[in-house]
C-alpha cells in the first residue's frame, strides 16, 4: 500500500512539473503594472523579449539618421485587428536608435546603432490620472533617455510629446500605417 501511494505521489509530481508556466495576469496588455499611484510611468524592462514588434520607421535626417522600432504589449496587435483600436491598458514602446552603414553585397546597408531614447505610451480610456500632466488624449505618455534609461524625463505630454503626434491624431495619436501587424490578416 505504501508503495502504491508513493508511486501515485511521484506520478503527480512528474505531471505537475511538466505543466507550462502561465502568465500571472489574464489581461496581457494591462499597463497598470508600469504605473504608480500618481500616474508616473516606468519603462518595461522586458519589452524586447516579451512584447510584439509592430514595425520600424527609418528617419533620414541630416543631423543623423534614426531607426524607430516599435513594440506592443502581448495581445495588443490581435486586439487591434479585431476591434480597430488599442485596448485600454495597451503599452506601446518606441525605441529610437542612431544608425551605422556600410557598403555590403546587398548595397548600402544601414542598421540600428546605439539607443537614443525610448517613448512609452499606455492606453487610458478611463482618464485615471486627470491631475497628472503626462496623461491625456486617451494615453499616458513617457520619455526615457539613454544616459538615464530608468528616469522618465517628460514633464507635460502637451509640450514634450503631442507635437510629434499631431499628424496621427485621426488614428488615436499612433502612426499605425507603419505597423503592418495591425492590418487584418
N, C-alpha and C positions, 0 to 999 in steps of 0.2 A: 504494500500500500504506500509506504513512504517513497519507494522508487517511482511509482506512478505519479505521485504529487510532485516530486522533483522534476520528472520529465515534462509534465504539464507546465510547471513554472518556467522551465528552461525554454520550452517551445514558445510560450507567451513573451518571454524576454526577447527571443530572436525575432519574432514578428513585430514587436514594438520597436525594436531597433532598426527595422527595415523600413519603417514608415517615413515618408518625406516630411521635412520640416515645413510647416505652413507659416505664412506671414502672420504677425500678431494682429494686424488691422485688416478688416474686411474692405474698408474704403481705401484702396491703394493710392488714390490721388489726393489724399487728405493732407494738406499742407499745415494743419494746425500744430503738428509736432515741431515745426520750424519757427513758431511764433510765440513770444512770451505774452504775459497778461496785458502789457501795454501796447502790443502790436509790433514790437521790434522783431525783425525777420533775421534769421541766420541762414547762411548758405548750406544746403545739404552737402555733407561730406562725401557721400557715396553716389552722386548723380551719374558719374561716368560708368559705373558698374551696374546700377540698378534702374536708371531712367532710360527711356527710349529716345534715340536720336530722331529729331524731327527733320532736320535739314541743315544746309550750310549756305551762307552767303559769302561771297568774296567782294570786298570793298576795295576798289582801286583808288588810292589816294596819293598824291604827290609827296605828302609828308610821311608816307609809309603804308603800304598795302596791309589789309587786315583780312582775316578769315573769322567769320562768326558761326560757331557751332551751337545749335540749339537743341535742348533736351526737354522732355516732358515726363512728369511722374508716371509711374506704371498705371496703365489703363486709360490714360488721358486721350491718346490718339483714337483708340477704339470708341470711347465715349463720344468724341468729336465727330467721327464718321457716322455714328448712329443718330446723333442729335443736332449736328451742325453748330455746336457751341462747346466751350470748355465747361466741365463740371465745376461746381463750387468746390474749392479746395485744391484744384489742379495747380501744380507747381511747374513753372517754366524756368529753365536756366539757360542763359545765353553766355557762352564763354568766348571772349574775344582774344584772338591771337594776332601777333605780328606774323610776317611771312618771310621765308627764305626762298631762293630759287636757283636753279642751275640748268644748263643745257643737258638733256638726257636723250636717250634714243627715241623717246616719245615726243621730244620737242622741249620748249622752255617750260620746265616743270616748276610749280610753286607749291609749297607746303606750309602748314602751320608751324610757328616757331615762337615760343615764349608767350605765356598768358599775360595779357594786359589788364583785363577787368572781367568780372562776372556780373551779370544782371540777373536778378531773381524776381519773378512775379508770382503772386499767389491769387488765384481767382477768389473773389469775395462778393457773392451775390447778396449777402445778408448785412452788409455795411457794419461789420463787427467793431471797427475802431474809428468812429467818426471824429474823435479828437486827435488822432494821430495824423500828421501831415504827409505821411508816406502811404496812406490808404485813401483811395478814391477812384471814381470812374470804374468801379467794379473789380479793382485789383489792389493788392498790396505790392509796393514797389521797393526794391533794394539794389544797392550798388556796392561792390566789393572790389578793391584794387589789389594788384599783385604784390605791392610792397607790404600790405597788411591784409592777407586774404580772409581773415575771420572777422574783420571790422567793417561793419556796414557804415558807409560814409555819406549816403544821400541824406538830405535834411528835409526836402519838400518835393514830393513827386511832380508837382506842377512846374517847379523850376528845374529840377535835376533830371527828370525822365520824360515827361509828357511831350516836350518839344519834338523829340525824335519820333514820336509815335503818332503825331497828327495825321500823316498820310494813311495810317492804318486805323483811323477812327471807325470807319464803316465795318471793320472786321474785328471789333472788340479790342482795338489797340494792338493787335498782333498781326505781323506780316505773314499771314497764313499762305499766301501764294508761293512762298519759298519752302513750304513744308509738304512735300509730296505724300508723306504717310498720312496726312489728314484727309486726302482725297478718297472718295469712295473706291473700294476695290473692284 
